[in-house]
Amino acid sequence: MAPPDRLARVRTFHPRRGRLSGRHLDALDRLWPRYGFTIPTGDTPDGRTPNEGASAGNTPDENAPARDTLDGGAPIDLVALFGRRAPVVLEIGSGMGDATATMASADPDRDYLAVEVHTPGIANLLALTERHGLTNVRIARGDALDLVRYLLPPDTLDAVHAFFPDPWPKPRHHKRRLIQPSHVALLRSRLVSGGTLHCATDWAEYAESMLGTLNADPGLVNRYADYAPRPAYRPVTKFERRGTVAGRPILDLIFHRR
């Protein structure tokens, strides 16, 4: 039976819909069994994540990478998942996967576990993983908080990246934001000592809220006085470009676990 807090979940992301190209369908068919898994949830009778990313004209079996679902009661064996023992970076909301693929390519000594709900984005990252010959990328479909809460043991991750999470700008939706005290405490608990929690946003009000929340966590220390200079290792994302064009500041926050 699903834990009670799964049944009343407040999502921190917008489920999105998108049409899959032939290239994406091919990537899902061939590459998902090798590189991907579905995060178990209590939302559906069989424990699978619903096909929130499929286009209206497609069936879940044709498009959703929900064929390989992990045992909901067992933590992930990251060594078995990646085929080696190496530091692991959790990418929350990898979007279309371009930034994740770029970072993983430039950082071969660490493994990248990307979490996304948008099926075309998952498929695109699968295709990029194959195109660039990346062996250090795996992809999970579903809610990142479910993954962290139920499948990742404490003191597991070298870094957590939350780049441009949904800002939920309306005050009545602030409870849906990813960066809030209980979520931060959960993410921090999965970091190794000295591990990094790196957030970025183009919403100044959300950045201010993030900074206050992260500073208030007793287990985290800010690497900088307040906001971090933009690190060279973080690629420019689609959301960052949109924010820049709109005249919004791009703000990074980099904290370490004590």
C-alpha positions in Angstrom: 0.0 0.0 0.0 1.3 3.5 -0.8 2.4 5.6 2.1 -0.3 8.1 3.1 1.6 11.2 2.0 1.6 9.9 -1.6 -2.2 9.9 -1.7 -2.4 13.6 -1.0 0.5 14.8 -3.1 1.0 18.4 -3.9 2.9 18.4 -7.2 5.9 20.8 -7.6 5.7 20.6 -11.4 3.2 21.2 -14.2 2.5 18.0 -16.2 3.0 18.9 -19.8 1.8 17.4 -23.1 3.8 17.2 -26.3 3.8 15.3 -29.5 6.5 12.8 -30.1 8.5 12.7 -33.3 9.5 9.5 -35.0 13.1 10.0 -33.7 11.7 10.2 -30.2 9.6 7.1 -30.5 12.6 5.2 -31.8 14.7 6.4 -28.9 12.0 5.2 -26.4 11.6 1.8 -28.1 15.3 1.1 -28.3 17.0 2.9 -25.4 14.5 3.1 -22.5 15.0 -0.4 -21.3 18.8 0.3 -21.1 18.8 3.8 -19.6 15.5 4.4 -18.0 13.1 3.5 -15.2 9.8 4.7 -13.9 9.4 5.9 -10.4 6.7 4.0 -8.6 3.8 6.1 -7.3 0.5 5.5 -5.6 -1.4 7.4 -8.3 -2.5 4.4 -10.5 -3.6 0.9 -9.7 -0.5 -0.7 -11.1 1.9 1.7 -9.5 3.0 3.3 -12.8 3.3 7.0 -13.5 0.4 8.1 -15.7 1.3 9.1 -19.3 1.1 12.9 -18.7 3.5 13.7 -21.6 1.8 11.9 -24.4 0.0 13.7 -27.2 -3.8 13.3 -27.4 -3.6 11.0 -30.4 -1.2 8.5 -28.9 -1.8 5.7 -26.4 0.3 5.3 -23.2 1.8 2.0 -24.5 3.1 3.7 -27.6 4.7 6.7 -25.9 5.2 6.5 -22.1 8.4 5.1 -20.9 6.6 3.1 -18.2 7.7 -0.4 -19.2 10.4 -0.8 -16.5 9.2 0.1 -13.0 11.4 -0.3 -10.0 10.2 -2.3 -7.0 8.5 0.4 -4.9 9.9 -1.1 -1.7 13.6 -1.3 -2.5 16.1 1.5 -2.7 17.9 2.0 -5.9 21.3 0.2 -6.2 23.1 3.0 -8.0 26.2 0.9 -8.6 24.1 -1.7 -10.4 22.1 1.1 -12.2 25.3 2.7 -13.7 27.5 -0.3 -13.8 30.2 1.3 -11.6 30.8 3.0 -8.3 31.1 6.8 -8.8 29.7 10.1 -7.4 26.1 10.7 -8.5 24.5 14.0 -9.5 20.7 14.2 -9.3 19.2 16.4 -12.0 15.6 17.5 -11.0 13.6 18.5 -14.1 16.0 17.8 -17.0 13.6 19.2 -19.6 14.7 18.4 -23.1 18.0 17.0 -21.7 20.5 19.3 -23.5 22.0 20.7 -20.3 22.2 17.3 -18.7 23.9 15.7 -21.7 26.4 18.6 -21.9 27.3 18.4 -18.2 27.6 14.6 -18.3 29.8 14.7 -21.3 32.2 17.2 -19.7 32.1 15.4 -16.3 32.7 11.7 -17.1 33.9 10.8 -13.6 30.4 11.4 -12.1 27.1 9.7 -13.0 24.0 11.8 -13.8 20.5 10.6 -12.8 18.0 12.9 -14.6 14.4 13.0 -13.4 11.7 14.3 -15.8 7.9 13.9 -16.4 7.8 15.2 -20.0 7.9 12.3 -22.3 9.4 14.1 -25.4 12.1 15.5 -23.1 12.9 12.0 -21.8 13.1 10.7 -25.3 15.3 13.6 -26.4 17.8 12.9 -23.6 17.8 9.2 -24.5 18.7 10.2 -28.1 21.4 12.6 -26.9 22.8 9.9 -24.6 23.2 7.6 -27.6 24.5 10.3 -30.0 27.3 11.4 -27.6 28.1 7.9 -26.4 27.4 8.7 -22.8 27.6 5.9 -20.3 27.1 8.0 -17.2 23.4 9.1 -17.8 20.3 7.3 -16.5 16.8 8.7 -16.7 13.9 8.4 -14.3 10.3 9.3 -15.2 8.1 10.6 -12.4 8.2 12.8 -9.3 11.7 13.6 -8.1 10.5 13.9 -4.6 9.1 10.3 -4.7 12.5 9.2 -6.0 14.4 10.9 -3.3 12.0 10.1 -0.5 11.4 6.4 -1.2 14.2 5.1 -3.4 17.4 7.0 -2.5 19.1 6.3 0.9 20.6 9.1 3.0 24.2 10.2 2.2 24.0 9.0 -1.4 24.3 12.0 -3.7 27.4 14.1 -4.6 25.1 16.9 -5.9 21.5 17.9 -6.5 20.8 20.3 -9.4 17.4 22.1 -9.5 17.8 24.4 -12.5 14.8 26.7 -13.2 12.1 24.7 -11.3 8.5 25.9 -11.8 8.3 29.3 -10.0 4.6 29.0 -9.2 4.4 32.8 -9.1 0.9 33.1 -7.6 1.0 33.3 -3.8 -1.7 30.6 -3.5 0.5 28.2 -5.4 3.7 28.8 -3.4 3.0 25.6 -1.5 3.8 23.8 -4.8 7.4 25.1 -5.0 10.2 22.6 -5.0 12.4 24.7 -2.8 10.6 24.9 0.5 11.9 23.8 4.0 10.6 20.2 4.1 11.8 19.5 0.6 15.2 21.1 1.2 15.7 19.0 4.4 14.9 15.9 2.4 17.3 16.7 -0.5 20.0 17.7 2.0 19.7 14.4 3.8 20.5 12.5 0.6 23.7 14.5 0.0 27.0 13.2 1.2 28.9 15.4 3.6 30.2 18.3 1.5 27.7 17.5 -1.3 26.3 20.4 -3.3 22.7 21.7 -3.7 22.7 24.0 -6.7 19.6 25.9 -7.7 19.0 28.5 -10.4 16.0 30.6 -11.3 15.0 33.6 -13.4 12.3 34.7 -11.0 13.7 37.3 -8.5 11.0 36.7 -5.9 11.5 33.0 -6.0 15.3 33.5 -5.8 14.8 35.5 -2.6 12.6 32.8 -1.2 15.1 30.2 -2.1 17.9 32.1 -0.5 16.0 32.5 2.8 14.9 28.8 2.8 18.4 27.5 2.1 20.1 29.8 4.6 17.6 28.7 7.3 18.5 25.0 6.9 20.9 24.1 9.7 22.6 21.4 7.7 23.5 23.6 4.7 26.2 26.3 4.3 26.2 28.9 1.5 29.3 28.8 -0.5 29.0 32.6 -1.2 27.8 35.6 0.7 24.4 35.4 -1.0 23.9 34.6 -4.7 26.6 32.7 -6.5 28.3 33.8 -9.7 27.1 31.9 -12.6 29.3 28.7 -12.8 30.9 27.8 -16.1 29.8 24.2 -15.8 26.1 25.0 -15.9 25.0 25.2 -19.6 22.6 27.9 -20.8 19.2 26.4 -20.8 16.1 27.2 -22.8 14.5 28.7 -19.7 17.5 30.8 -19.0 17.4 32.2 -22.5 13.7 33.0 -22.2 14.4 34.8 -18.9 17.2 36.8 -20.3 15.1 37.9 -23.3 12.4 38.9 -20.9 14.8 41.0 -18.9 14.7 38.8 -15.8 17.9 38.3 -13.8 19.5 34.8 -13.7 20.3 33.9 -10.1 22.3 30.9 -8.9 22.5 29.5 -5.4 25.1 27.0 -4.4 25.0 25.4 -0.9 27.0 22.6 0.6 26.0 20.0 3.2 27.9 20.5 6.4 
